[in-house]
Amino acid sequence: MKRNPKILAVIAVTTLLTASLTFLGTTAFYAFVEDKAYHPFEGSEKIGEVLDLLEKDYYYGFDRSDLVDRILDNMVNSLGDPYTTYFDPQAYSEFLELVNGTYAGVGASVLWDKDMKAVIISKAFDDSPAANADLKNGDRVIKIDGGDLSGDDLESAVAKMKGEPGTSVVLTVLKAGQTEPVDITIVRDTIQIPSVESEVRGDIGYITIAMFDPATAGEFKTHLDSVLASGAKGIVLDLRDNGGGLVDSVTKVANLLLPKGQMIYYIQDKQGKKQEFKSVGDGLDFPVVVLVNENSASATELLAGSLRDNKSAPLVGKNTYGKGVMQAPHELSDGSMIKMTVAKYFIPSGYDINEVGLAPDYETEYETEADEQYQKAAEVLKSLMK
């Protein structure tokens, strides 16, 4: 299994597959976020007055509902939080139709460039429409069907790229290393990509987790059992270029690696309310070394940090991205929705990974196809296996 070179600007990762996108990092947090009544705020009367005056006397006229949506969108965007987003009723309805049904995509894992407002191709899956269209690691999608992404975040951009199998989407792509964008027409298809791969290299079990989706924990157990049955005496767990996914999935994977009772991570909201998530599994009595890089983000960082805190698992590679915040959806009375940051994640030691990430114990560059990062991880693992 070869590695792709690093991508320079990332925020989050998701996959254009026939699966639902998830707002919450963990479904258990639904009970953790309290619903609150909404009341008129200071300034709301003034906004109403302005709207009434405009509606009464503004010469050109306007759609009041549309203007309110734009006010709310600008208000939320002004927070400067790329993970907090407002969806008007139509956008939210269309988004739910896409993410809750069985739709096709282009077959790539993607990242979000918050400065350029562009989708970054992290990996085009083998034999996928994206691969067939020659999309490569580091290519940036700056428009979808002719529309720019200035008002989008990763989730809404992904929703635009998904659709029915056999339908087309035109991506305006700035190829890595190029200065002029090109339009690429891609026919969507149903994509089924496993999230876990493995192989045995001597007495080392090498397991790669590309993303954390609903099937990941089951796939991981199958691969873990297989490499151990083949005589592996230690595990190199490769989490490079894994931007996260479902934290529920991370919890289930951690249950296979950490003994019962050890904390995997905890969540804390702005009031200081805390919820801990602990392993309920038997754990693994084998040394583990974890490979990470600057694209290892969010839920991935929770697993890497938990393994280091609980299992003294060394991290090899580059400093991780640093996304340690959780978003929750709140549907509004008119069918619109706001997805907002509601809490922070912390690894067992209490370390706050947000915006700083995890520093590796052995910082190593990926320089050639020989994969110097893996070589270092194997060296460290062999020292632990003695």
RODO-2510 file (C-alpha; in nm, 4 decimals, decimal comma):
residues 386
     n   res          X          Y          Z
     1     m     0,0000     0,0000     0,0000
     2     k     0,1643     0,3219    -0,1161
     3     r     0,1268     0,6574     0,0541
     4     n     0,0295     0,9802    -0,1160
     5     p     0,2392     1,2942    -0,0588
     6     k     0,1123     1,5377     0,2015
     7     i    -0,1584     1,7972     0,1338
     8     l    -0,0785     2,1455     0,2558
     9     a    -0,4111     2,2935     0,3690
    10     v    -0,6778     2,0927     0,5461
    11     i    -0,9639     2,1216     0,7885
    12     a    -1,1757     1,8119     0,7788
    13     v    -1,2259     1,4989     0,5804
    14     t    -1,5273     1,3167     0,4513
    15     t    -1,5950     1,0756     0,1689
    16     l    -1,8159     1,1044    -0,1377
    17     l    -1,9743     0,7655    -0,0901
    18     t    -2,3253     0,6229    -0,0681
    19     a    -2,3476     0,6929     0,3019
    20     s    -2,4968     0,9639     0,5187
    21     l    -2,2924     1,2546     0,6392
    22     t    -2,3093     1,3055     1,0122
    23     f    -2,3215     1,6357     1,1953
    24     l    -2,2450     1,5031     1,5419
    25     g    -1,9204     1,3413     1,6360
    26     t    -2,1102     1,0970     1,8550
    27     t    -2,4792     1,0206     1,8722
    28     a    -2,4549     0,9954     2,2501
    29     f    -2,4056     1,3697     2,2550
    30     y    -2,7658     1,4277     2,1519
    31     a    -2,8507     1,3835     2,5179
    32     f    -2,5577     1,6018     2,6148
    33     v    -2,6790     1,9099     2,4239
    34     e    -2,9724     2,0701     2,6025
    35     d    -3,2522     2,2331     2,4066
    36     k    -3,3128     2,5893     2,5172
    37     a    -3,5958     2,8329     2,4588
    38     y    -3,5190     3,1218     2,2275
    39     h    -3,6134     3,4759     2,3312
    40     p    -3,6010     3,8201     2,1728
    41     f    -3,2522     3,9648     2,2100
    42     e    -3,1146     4,3135     2,2400
    43     g    -3,1315     4,4574     1,8908
    44     s    -3,3966     4,2209     1,7578
    45     e    -3,6608     4,4940     1,7779
    46     k    -3,4345     4,7239     1,5757
    47     i    -3,3902     4,4574     1,3076
    48     g    -3,7681     4,4177     1,2908
    49     e    -3,8120     4,7932     1,2554
    50     v    -3,5639     4,8087     0,9672
    51     l    -3,7301     4,5180     0,7910
    52     d    -4,0722     4,6798     0,8324
    53     l    -3,9455     5,0139     0,6956
    54     l    -3,7813     4,8433     0,3992
    55     e    -4,0925     4,6417     0,3279
    56     k    -4,3086     4,9538     0,3430
    57     d    -4,1045     5,2081     0,1506
    58     y    -3,8001     5,0510    -0,0189
    59     y    -3,8356     5,1432    -0,3863
    60     y    -3,6962     4,8266    -0,5452
    61     g    -3,8740     4,5835    -0,3220
    62     f    -3,7324     4,2592    -0,1808
    63     d    -3,8251     3,9166    -0,0503
    64     r    -3,8408     3,9475     0,3280
    65     s    -3,7825     3,5774     0,3931
    66     d    -3,4846     3,5678     0,1598
    67     l    -3,3336     3,8764     0,3227
    68     v    -3,3718     3,7246     0,6696
    69     d    -3,1952     3,4105     0,5479
    70     r    -2,9085     3,6206     0,4158
    71     i    -2,8915     3,8153     0,7427
    72     l    -2,8694     3,4907     0,9381
    73     d    -2,6121     3,3453     0,7007
    74     n    -2,3922     3,6543     0,7337
    75     m    -2,4419     3,6589     1,1102
    76     v    -2,3239     3,3003     1,1472
    77     n    -2,0342     3,3481     0,9040
    78     s    -1,9196     3,6531     1,0986
    79     l    -1,8348     3,4263     1,3921
    80     g    -1,5303     3,3163     1,1985
    81     d    -1,5917     2,9507     1,2805
    82     p    -1,5635     2,7375     0,9649
    83     y    -1,7580     2,4572     1,1341
    84     t    -2,0639     2,6689     1,2192
    85     t    -2,3057     2,7082     0,9281
    86     y    -2,6600     2,8257     0,8564
    87     f    -2,8834     2,6403     0,6060
    88     d    -3,1998     2,8080     0,4792
    89     p    -3,5072     2,5804     0,4531
    90     q    -3,4534     2,4909     0,0885
    91     a    -3,0795     2,4278     0,1284
    92     y    -3,1403     2,2172     0,4381
    93     s    -3,4130     2,0144     0,2679
    94     e    -3,1957     1,9490    -0,0361
    95     f    -2,9013     1,8639     0,1858
    96     l    -3,1016     1,6098     0,3861
    97     e    -3,2303     1,4471     0,0690
    98     l    -2,8755     1,3994    -0,0488
    99     v    -2,7141     1,2802     0,2720
   100     n    -2,9939     1,0526     0,3918
   101     g    -3,0570     0,8653     0,0695
   102     t    -2,8524     0,6271    -0,1381
   103     y    -2,6743     0,8520    -0,3791
   104     a    -2,3607     0,8306    -0,5830
   105     g    -2,0533     1,0439    -0,5772
   106     v    -1,7250     1,0917    -0,7561
   107     g    -1,5281     0,8475    -0,5421
   108     a    -1,2782     1,0574    -0,3504
   109     s    -1,1952     1,1487     0,0044
   110     v    -1,1754     1,5248     0,0364
   111     l    -1,0567     1,8079     0,2584
   112     w    -1,1631     2,1693     0,2958
   113     d    -0,9431     2,4718     0,2318
   114     k    -1,1054     2,7410     0,4456
   115     d    -0,8912     3,0215     0,3006
   116     m    -0,9526     2,9436    -0,0655
   117     k    -1,3041     2,8093    -0,0033
   118     a    -1,2264     2,5025    -0,2083
   119     v    -1,2536     2,1249    -0,1852
   120     i    -0,9139     1,9544    -0,1804
   121     i    -0,8858     1,6071    -0,3273
   122     s    -0,7118     1,3911    -0,0692
   123     k    -0,7398     1,0614    -0,2518
   124     a    -0,9237     0,9397    -0,5605
   125     f    -1,0289     0,5811    -0,4998
   126     d    -0,9169     0,3118    -0,7408
   127     d    -1,1416     0,2716    -1,0459
   128     s    -1,3681     0,5544    -0,9285
   129     p    -1,5044     0,8353    -1,1487
   130     a    -1,2581     1,0712    -0,9767
   131     a    -0,9645     0,8439    -1,0595
   132     n    -1,0857     0,7999    -1,4163
   133     a    -1,1042     1,1799    -1,4469
   134     d    -0,7400     1,1958    -1,3317
   135     l    -0,8144     1,3854    -1,0094
   136     k    -0,5040     1,3737    -0,7924
   137     n    -0,3965     1,4403    -0,4356
   138     g    -0,3818     1,8185    -0,3867
   139     d    -0,6155     1,9150    -0,6733
   140     r    -0,8610     2,1835    -0,5622
   141     v    -1,2242     2,2042    -0,6704
   142     i    -1,3108     2,5750    -0,6785
   143     k    -1,6524     2,5531    -0,8485
   144     i    -1,9243     2,2899    -0,8750
   145     d    -2,1593     2,3090    -1,1740
   146     g    -2,0394     2,6635    -1,2335
   147     g    -2,1123     2,7912    -0,8826
   148     d    -1,8314     2,9053    -0,6546
   149     l    -1,8054     2,7759    -0,2991
   150     s    -1,7758     3,1095    -0,1159
   151     g    -2,0927     3,0385     0,0833
   152     d    -2,0208     2,6717     0,1466
   153     d    -1,8453     2,4540     0,3985
   154     l    -1,7206     2,1003     0,3423
   155     e    -2,0565     1,9331     0,4081
   156     s    -2,2558     2,1520     0,1703
   157     a    -1,9890     2,1262    -0,0997
   158     v    -1,9916     1,7472    -0,0659
   159     a    -2,3706     1,7500    -0,0955
   160     k    -2,3410     1,9337    -0,4274
   161     m    -2,0964     1,6761    -0,5592
   162     k    -2,3263     1,3874    -0,4749
   163     g    -2,6309     1,2851    -0,6797
   164     e    -2,8026     1,0014    -0,8572
   165     p    -2,5877     0,7353    -1,0281
   166     g    -2,5364     0,8193    -1,3936
   167     t    -2,5846     1,1942    -1,3523
   168     s    -2,3047     1,4377    -1,4315
   169     v    -2,1347     1,7067    -1,2268
   170     v    -1,8943     1,9659    -1,3647
   171     l    -1,6016     2,0386    -1,1354
   172     t    -1,3825     2,3419    -1,1948
   173     v    -1,0463     2,2157    -1,0775
   174     l    -0,7208     2,3929    -1,0030
   175     k    -0,4733     2,1120    -1,0617
   176     a    -0,1858     2,0842    -0,8162
   177     g     0,1044     2,2935    -0,9420
   178     q    -0,1055     2,4732    -1,2065
   179     t    -0,2306     2,8329    -1,2181
   180     e    -0,5281     2,8022    -1,4546
   181     p    -0,8391     2,5994    -1,3576
   182     v    -0,9984     2,3454    -1,5899
   183     d    -1,3563     2,2175    -1,6118
   184     i    -1,3903     1,8415    -1,5677
   185     t    -1,7202     1,6618    -1,6238
   186     i    -1,7606     1,3538    -1,4057
   187     v    -2,0410     1,0971    -1,4188
   188     r    -2,1411     0,9972    -1,0670
   189     d    -2,1383     0,6327    -0,9698
   190     t    -2,2045     0,4201    -0,6645
   191     i    -1,8833     0,3835    -0,4686
   192     q    -1,8088     0,1164    -0,2132
   193     i    -1,4679     0,1648    -0,0546
   194     p    -1,3418    -0,0260     0,2514
   195     s    -1,2089     0,2015     0,5237
   196     v    -0,9484    -0,0457     0,6520
   197     e    -0,6629    -0,2282     0,4797
   198     s    -0,3889    -0,4470     0,6241
   199     e    -0,0922    -0,6656     0,5481
   200     v     0,1698    -0,8555     0,7456
   201     r     0,5271    -0,7381     0,7015
   202     g     0,7467    -0,9908     0,8778
   203     d     0,6328    -0,9864     1,2380
   204     i     0,4619    -0,6463     1,2003
   205     g     0,0916    -0,6118     1,1385
   206     y     0,0424    -0,3001     0,9254
   207     i    -0,3144    -0,1662     0,9418
   208     t    -0,4374     0,1469     0,7644
   209     i    -0,7616     0,3226     0,8584
   210     a    -0,8593     0,5701     0,5865
   211     m    -1,1741     0,7054     0,7547
   212     f    -1,4100     0,6327     1,0428
   213     d    -1,7498     0,5337     0,9070
   214     p    -2,0211     0,3005     1,0421
   215     a    -1,8434    -0,0086     0,9049
   216     t    -1,4914     0,0784     1,0204
   217     a    -1,4923    -0,0965     1,3594
   218     g    -1,6112    -0,4256     1,2107
   219     e    -1,3569    -0,4036     0,9301
   220     f    -1,0825    -0,3187     1,1773
   221     k    -1,1603    -0,6200     1,3952
   222     t    -1,1440    -0,8495     1,0917
   223     h    -0,8063    -0,7111     0,9856
   224     l    -0,6703    -0,7078     1,3416
   225     d    -0,7664    -1,0713     1,3958
   226     s    -0,6131    -1,1609     1,0609
   227     v    -0,2707    -1,0017     1,1176
   228     l    -0,2470    -1,1427     1,4694
   229     a    -0,3413    -1,4884     1,3439
   230     s    -0,0634    -1,4531     1,0850
   231     g     0,1979    -1,4125     1,3574
   232     a     0,2258    -1,0361     1,3979
   233     k     0,3837    -0,9387     1,7303
   234     g     0,3064    -0,5709     1,7086
   235     i     0,0929    -0,3231     1,5139
   236     v     0,1771    -0,0184     1,3063
   237     l    -0,1527     0,1682     1,2903
   238     d    -0,1493     0,4093     0,9985
   239     l    -0,3795     0,7082     1,0487
   240     r    -0,2115     0,9402     0,7999
   241     d    -0,4472     1,1392     0,5780
   242     n    -0,7415     1,0259     0,7927
   243     g    -0,9352     1,3432     0,8660
   244     g    -1,1795     1,1762     1,1049
   245     g    -1,5409     1,0767     1,0681
   246     l    -1,7740     0,9223     1,3232
   247     v    -1,6472     0,9404     1,6782
   248     d    -1,8775     0,6479     1,7629
   249     s    -1,6645     0,4468     1,5208
   250     v    -1,3436     0,5611     1,6907
   251     t    -1,4877     0,4529     2,0257
   252     k    -1,5568     0,1040     1,8913
   253     v    -1,2067     0,0736     1,7459
   254     a    -1,0581     0,1894     2,0767
   255     n    -1,2578    -0,0820     2,2546
   256     l    -1,0530    -0,3370     2,0601
   257     l    -0,7224    -0,1795     2,1630
   258     l    -0,7765    -0,0514     2,5176
   259     p    -0,8836    -0,2548     2,8225
   260     k    -1,2144    -0,1925     2,9955
   261     g    -1,2339     0,1238     3,2009
   262     q    -0,9634     0,3258     3,0285
   263     m    -1,0827     0,6655     2,9109
   264     i    -1,0888     0,7143     2,5355
   265     y    -1,1809     1,0836     2,5359
   266     y    -1,4155     1,3266     2,7043
   267     i    -1,6369     1,6143     2,5911
   268     q    -1,6875     1,9467     2,7642
   269     d    -1,9322     2,2235     2,6753
   270     k    -1,9129     2,5993     2,7422
   271     q    -2,0774     2,5566     3,0832
   272     g    -1,8085     2,3067     3,1811
   273     k    -2,0446     2,0090     3,1629
   274     k    -1,8326     1,7015     3,1005
   275     q    -1,9058     1,3575     2,9586
   276     e    -1,6496     1,0791     2,9566
   277     f    -1,6276     0,7892     2,7124
   278     k    -1,4419     0,4820     2,8371
   279     s    -1,3462     0,1515     2,6815
   280     v    -1,5757    -0,1437     2,7361
   281     g    -1,3556    -0,3919     2,5495
   282     d    -1,0805    -0,6355     2,6392
   283     g    -0,8008    -0,4396     2,4758
   284     l    -0,4885    -0,5632     2,2989
   285     d    -0,1751    -0,6797     2,4811
   286     f     0,0610    -0,5976     2,1937
   287     p     0,2788    -0,2921     2,1286
   288     v     0,1304    -0,0334     1,8913
   289     v     0,2970     0,2501     1,7022
   290     v     0,0749     0,5109     1,5358
   291     l     0,1557     0,6895     1,2094
   292     v     0,0118     1,0423     1,1798
   293     n     0,0594     1,3493     0,9635
   294     e    -0,0792     1,7000     0,9150
   295     n    -0,3939     1,5531     0,7593
   296     s    -0,4768     1,3381     1,0626
   297     a    -0,7636     1,5312     1,2157
   298     s    -1,0594     1,5346     1,4499
   299     a    -1,1732     1,1860     1,5564
   300     t    -0,8436     1,0455     1,4301
   301     e    -0,6561     1,2657     1,6755
   302     l    -0,8732     1,1356     1,9591
   303     l    -0,7716     0,7769     1,8834
   304     a    -0,4038     0,8632     1,8424
   305     g    -0,4004     1,0680     2,1620
   306     s    -0,5882     0,8033     2,3573
   307     l    -0,3501     0,5283     2,2485
   308     r    -0,0524     0,7393     2,3497
   309     d    -0,2020     0,8399     2,6843
   310     n    -0,3250     0,4931     2,7792
   311     k    -0,0921     0,2570     2,5974
   312     s     0,2218     0,4690     2,5631
   313     a     0,1866     0,4164     2,1889
   314     p     0,4473     0,6379     2,0191
   315     l     0,3336     0,8700     1,7401
   316     v     0,5524     0,8834     1,4300
   317     g     0,5282     1,1315     1,1434
   318     k     0,4202     1,4947     1,1513
   319     n     0,2158     1,7155     1,3829
   320     t    -0,1553     1,6426     1,3407
   321     y    -0,4055     1,9003     1,2172
   322     g    -0,5729     2,0056     1,5409
   323     k    -0,9534     1,9847     1,5206
   324     g    -1,0958     1,9167     1,8633
   325     v    -1,4433     2,0692     1,8434
   326     m    -1,7872     1,9109     1,8015
   327     q    -2,0814     2,0386     1,6000
   328     a    -2,4510     1,9760     1,6620
   329     p    -2,7480     2,0496     1,4322
   330     h    -3,0417     2,2581     1,5539
   331     e    -3,3478     2,2634     1,3295
   332     l    -3,5362     2,5936     1,3433
   333     s    -3,9112     2,6470     1,3416
   334     d    -3,9329     2,7284     0,9690
   335     g    -3,7366     2,4233     0,8544
   336     s    -3,3998     2,5944     0,8384
   337     m    -3,1044     2,4692     1,0390
   338     i    -2,7917     2,5882     1,2104
   339     k    -2,4995     2,3525     1,2608
   340     m    -2,2810     2,4953     1,5324
   341     t    -1,9830     2,4165     1,7477
   342     v    -2,1136     2,3146     2,0905
   343     a    -1,8260     2,1490     2,2729
   344     k    -1,4618     2,0501     2,2734
   345     y    -1,3051     1,7072     2,2710
   346     f    -1,0181     1,6241     2,5038
   347     i    -0,7878     1,3236     2,5125
   348     p    -0,7495     1,1370     2,8455
   349     s    -0,4604     1,3535     2,9692
   350     g    -0,6846     1,6592     2,9371
   351     y    -0,4795     1,7982     2,6503
   352     d    -0,6697     2,0345     2,4213
   353     i    -0,5827     1,9388     2,0635
   354     n    -0,7853     2,2132     1,8959
   355     e    -0,5773     2,4343     1,6657
   356     v    -0,2515     2,2792     1,7903
   357     g    -0,2806     1,9077     1,7190
   358     l    -0,0605     1,6301     1,8536
   359     a     0,3159     1,6501     1,8229
   360     p     0,4749     1,3205     1,7187
   361     d     0,7224     1,1483     1,9447
   362     y     0,9367     1,0852     1,6375
   363     e     0,9024     1,3606     1,3807
   364     t     0,9738     1,2171     1,0375
   365     e     0,9232     1,3500     0,6869
   366     y     0,7594     1,1575     0,4052
   367     e     1,0138     1,2110     0,1303
   368     t     1,0026     0,9223    -0,1170
   369     e     0,7958     0,6201    -0,2120
   370     a     1,0191     0,4236     0,0256
   371     d     0,8037     0,5823     0,2985
   372     e     1,0527     0,6999     0,5581
   373     q     0,7714     0,7516     0,8086
   374     y     0,6701     0,3859     0,7971
   375     q     1,0338     0,2799     0,8172
   376     k     1,0772     0,4828     1,1359
   377     a     0,7544     0,3411     1,2820
   378     a     0,8730    -0,0136     1,2109
   379     e     1,2066     0,0630     1,3754
   380     v     1,0353     0,2010     1,6870
   381     l     0,7941    -0,0943     1,7004
   382     k     1,0759    -0,3493     1,6800
   383     s     1,2438    -0,1830     1,9784
   384     l     0,9184    -0,2231     2,1761
   385     m     0,8783    -0,5873     2,0707
   386     k     1,2114    -0,6934     2,2258
***
